[in-house]
Amino acid sequence: MARRRPVGGVRTRRIPSGRQNVKRHGTARRRNAVFTLADFVIFLQSAPKPDPEYWEFVEAITRNQPQVQPSAWES
């Protein structure tokens, strides 16, 4: 009798005692990835660069931030 493949690429792994372990996703899920790390890098490189006014705004905000209180965990 032929073995049936699990639905949705979810497989179970048998441990030596014969019991089934936790269900794990098969590699089919990774092969169908829509957005890869390389796509993300290309996206970041193609995003518009902030203008000088943005950096001036960020600098003004960071200059006017109050001091952070020392951690209560330090002794």
LINRAPE-V164348 format. One record per backbone hydrogen bond with DSSP energy under -0.5 kcal/mol. CO is the residue of the C=O (numbers start at 0). NH is the residue of the N-H. If there is no record, write none. Layout:
# LINRAPE-V164348
((CO;NH) (CO;NH))
This chain:
# LINRAPE-V164348
((5;8) (6;9) (8;10) (8;25) (10;23) (12;20) (14;17) (18;14) (21;12) (23;10) (25;28) (26;30) (27;31) (29;32) (33;35) (35;39) (36;40) (37;41) (38;42) (39;43) (40;44) (41;45) (42;46) (50;53) (50;54) (51;55) (52;56) (53;57) (54;58) (55;59) (56;60) (57;61) (58;62) (59;63) (61;64) (70;73))
